[in-house]
Amino acid sequence: MEELKKIIAYIENQPILNKGVKILSQIFKNEDFYLVGGTIRDILLNKEPIDFDFAVKGKGIEVAKIFEKEIKGKFILLSAEDDEARVVAYKTIFDFKGFNEKNIIDDLAERDFTINAIAFSLKEKKIIDPFHGLKDLKNKKIRLTNDSVLEKDPLRILRAIRFACQLGFKIDKKIFDIAKNISLINVAKERINYELFQILAADDTYSYIKKLYHLGILFQIFPLDIFKEKELAEHSLKTYKKVEEIIANKEFFGQFEKEWNEYFSLSHSKEILKLAGLFHDVGKPLTKKESKNGEIHFYGHEAVGAKIVKNLLKNLRFANDDIRRLTRLIFSHMRLHLLASAPILTDRAIRRYFR
């Protein structure tokens, strides 16, 4: 089997992983232990794994502590409730999860997607794939291991979108059907932020952001009035789409490539710019006024919008620098109209705006 050969070859050619496997073989002696999840997925997709995930019989935390001493690494408790721990050694991450009295099939059944529910037996040197994750990897499809995993952890809807964006996979329609009935209200803000920024950092995300809007999940994350008004929501989403198209087309800025490169050399620039497109008009519902002749105005909506977004993002645990940069973009977005209406638009004026 091609997949089996690829996994074995990868382990043999990775000195640190090889060393870790030998240490674990001594710890378990006659018992089996498994390389699982994202590690297997990435190996089979020819991507370098960001960490090595192990599922072990017994208590994962206890195994991690023994492993830490043997490999002379640093122990980090991830979750006492889920029996998960991490060991960092030689700039490499080893994650451990115990399945106590259960078996490896039970452990895989609790994982989110079939492409993350593949295990490799390090004792018997065989692949364990009860949910046909190998087939889904070939077909570039994201499916749930079972219908209950989204209810157990609603954040998995964002993880599904993140994997789809990063890997170029398609999401099984059933995931969106189940997502209509989930709530992210009780999910930790830090976890939401992580998945959200991973999505925003990818290309061609508009269709998924729009999907989150129609599912009501975008409003759960960002409870803003713009998502209650259909016309304003559609305008905001279209602006997001256009910003994403511009970001993908570096040639759009032509002779201003220097300013372009300077901006995108900063951390989270792509993500912040996309969010600025989505949020630029959040102040409109509060500033809407109708003149005597029937004209609608939104005077000062950019300043009001910047304050609304600042307060929102603080509650969502966004980094202070990200908040500062995002609110500055929202506060300044009307300057584009002033530039566009100028009789002569000079390069100097454009560069000043970029700065």
N, C-alpha and C positions, 0 to 999 in steps of 0.2 A: 504494500500500500504506500502510495507516494507521500501521503500526509504523515504516516508513521516514520518513514525514513527522514523526512524534513525535521521532525521534532527531535529525533535521536541525534541527528547530525548537529543540530543547533546546540543541544546540551553538551555534546562532546567538544564543541569548538568554543565554548564559553568557560574560561578557566574559573571565574568566580562562582558561576552557577554550578559547575562541575564539583567544585570544592564543597559548596553548600549541600549538594545532593549526597556526597560521600559522608558528610557529618550526620545528615539525617538518616542515612542508611545504618550508621552505628547506633543512633538513638533508637530506631525502630527494630533493628535486627531482622526478625522474621515477619514483621508486620508491614503492610503496604502503606504507602503515602503517595500523594498525587500532586502533580503540577496542573493547575486549573485556570479557568476563566480567561481574563484578558491576556494572560501570558500566552496561552495556547492560540487564542484568536490572532494575536499579533505575529506569532511565529509563522502561522500558516498563511498570513497575508504578506509575508516578507517585510514586516515592520519590526523595528527594534522595540521590545517590550520596555515600558517605563518602570516596571517592577516584576518580581517573580512571586506569583500567588501559589500557596500550598494549602491543600486540604488534608488534615491529618486526623487519624483516629485518636480519640481521647480529648484532652483539653489543649486547645491551640495556644493559649496563653502560657501554660506550663512548658509546652514544647519550645515556644519562642524563647523563654528564659534560659532553657538548657542550651539551645542553639546559640544564643547571644554569647554565652561564656565560651563555648567551643570555638566560635569564629572570631571572638574578641570584637564584638560589635556593640551597638547601642540599642537597648530595648525601649520600645514605645508602645504603651497600651492604647489600642484603638477603640475597643468596645468590650467592656466586661460582660455586658448583657448578651452580645453576639459571640463572645469568646474569640475575639480577634485581636491580634497583636502584630507589631512590626519590629523588625531588626534591621538596622542600617549598618553595613560593613563594606569597606572598600568602595565607598560612594555608590553602593548598590542597595536596593530595597528588597527585603524578603518579607512578605506578608503571610501570616498564618491564621487559619480558621479551623477550629476543631468541630468534629461532628459527633463526639461522644458515643452514645449507644446507637446512633443512626448509621447508615452506610453511605457510600459515595453517591449513589443514585439519589438518596434523600437530600443530600447536600446540594447537588446540582439542580434539583427540583425547586429549591428556594432561590435560585439565582434569577436575574431579570430576563435575559433574552437567550434564545437558543445558541447564538454565536458565542455567548459567554458561559455556556453550560456544557463545555467539553472538557474532559479530564484525561490526563495521561498517567497511567500507572507506572511508577518508577521502579517497582519491583518486578512486575510482569511484562513491562515494556509493551503496553497495549493502549489503544485509544478507547475511551468510554464516552459514548455519544448517544444517550438515551432519547434526546429530543431532536435529533437530526440537524444539529448545528453545522456539521460539515456540508450538508446539502445547501443550507441557507447561506453559508459563506460563498459557495460556488455561484449561487443564484443572486447574491448581493441583496439579501432580504433580512429585515429585522422582524422577528416574531417573538412573542412572549413564550416562556416555558410553560406557563399555565395562566388561566384567566384571573387568578387571585393576586398575582404579584403586583399589579398596579394599585390595587386596593390596599395592600400591605405597605407599599411605599409609593405614594402618588408622584414623587419626584421623578420616577422612572419614565414619565412621559417626556420630560426634558432630556433625560439620558438617551431615549430613543431618537429624538431629534438631533441631539449632539452626535451620536454615532452615524446617523444618516448623512449629516453634513460633512463630517470628517472622513468617512469612508466612501461616500458616494453610493450608499445603499438606499433601498426603498423600504418604507415602513408598511408593515402589514395593516390593512384597513381596519382590522379588528381592534388594534391598539387604540385608534382614534374613537372607535365606537364605545369602548370601555371608558375612555378618558372623559366622555361627556358627563360622567357621574362621579368624578373624583374632585377632591379639594386639596389645594396646597397650603391652606391656612395654617395648619399645624406643623408644616415642614420648616426646619431651621433656615433662617435667612441666608446664612453662610453657604449652605448646600445649594440653595436656589441660585445665588450669585455665581458660584463656581460653574454650574451647568450653563447658566445664561451667558456668561462671558466666553465660554468655550464655543457656544453656538454663534455668538456675534463675531467671533474671530474667524469663522469660516466664510466661504463664498456662497453665493446663491441661497441665502437663507430666507428671502422674502416670503416664499410660499409657505414656509413653516411658521413664520411669525404671524402671517395672515390666518393660518390654521389655528394657532393658539388664541387669536382674537375671536374666531367663530366658536371655538370651544368654551369661551369664557375664562380661559386660564390666564390670558394676558391681563385681564382686569383683576384677577386674583393676585397676580404679582405686582401690578401697577394699578391700584384703585383710583383711576383718574376719570374725570368727567368726559374727557374727549372720547373715551371708549363707550360712553353711554349714548352719544349722539352719532347716528349712522354716518351723516355727511362729513362730520369732522373726523371721525375715525377712519373713513375711507381716504380722506385727504392726507391724514398723518401716515397711513400705511403706504400710500403712493409716494410720499416724500421719502420714506424709508427705502422703498424700492429704487427710486432715482439716485439716492445717495449711494446705495450699494452698487448700482451700475457705474457710477462715476469712479468709485474706489477701484473697481475692477478694471477700469480703463485708464491706465497711467498716462497715456498719450493725450488725454483730455486737457491736461494742464500745459502741454506744449512747452513754451519758453519759461514757465514757472516751475520746472522740474526740481530746481534747488529747494524752493519752499516746500514743494510736495514731499521730497525726501526728508527734509528736516522735521516736518510734522509727523510723518509716519515712522520716524526713528524713535519716537516717544512711546512708552508703554501704553497699551490699550487705546491707541489712537483710532484704529478702525472701529472698535467697539463703541467708543464714546461718540464718534461722528455719526454712526448709525442711530444711536439712541437720541442724539440731538435732532436728527431728522424726524424721528418718531414723536418726540416730545415738544417740538418747537412751538406748537400752538396750544399748549396746555392752559395758558392764561386766558384764552378766548372766552370760555363760558362765563368767567367772572367779570369780564370787561365789555361784554356785548351791550351796545347802546344803539338805539334807533333815533336818527335825527328827525326833525320836523318834516323834511321832504321824503322821509321813508328810507333813507340810506342807512345801512348797518355799518357801525364802526367798532373797532376793538382797540381803542387808544391805550397804549401802555401795556398791552398784553404780554410783550416780551419780558418786561420787568416782573410782572406778576407771575408769569410762567416760570421764570428763573427761581423765584422764592418757593413756589409750589414744589418744583422738582428737587430743590435743595433739601426741603423738609422730608420729602418722600424718600430720597436716597439715604438720608441719615438713618431713617427707620429701617431701611433695608440693609444696613451695615455696609454700604459702599465705602471704599477708601476715600479719605478726605481730598486727595489730589484729583481723583476721578470726578468727585462731586464739583470741585472748583472749576475744572476744565469744561465739564458738561454744562454747568449753569452759565458759564461765560459765553459759550456758543449760543445758548438759547437767548440770553440777554442781548447778544449782538446780531441776531439773525436778520433783523429789519434793516440793518445797514446795507445789506445786499440790494434792497429796493432803492435806497438812496444812490448807490453806485450805478445801478442800472438806468436810473432816470437822469444821470449827469449828462450834459451835452457832449462832453469829451471824457472818455474813460481811459485814464493813463495807466501805464504799467506801474508807476510809482504808487498810485492809489490802490491798485490791486495788491501789490506787495505789502502795503501798510495794513490792508485788511487781513491778509494771511498772517502777518505777525500778531 
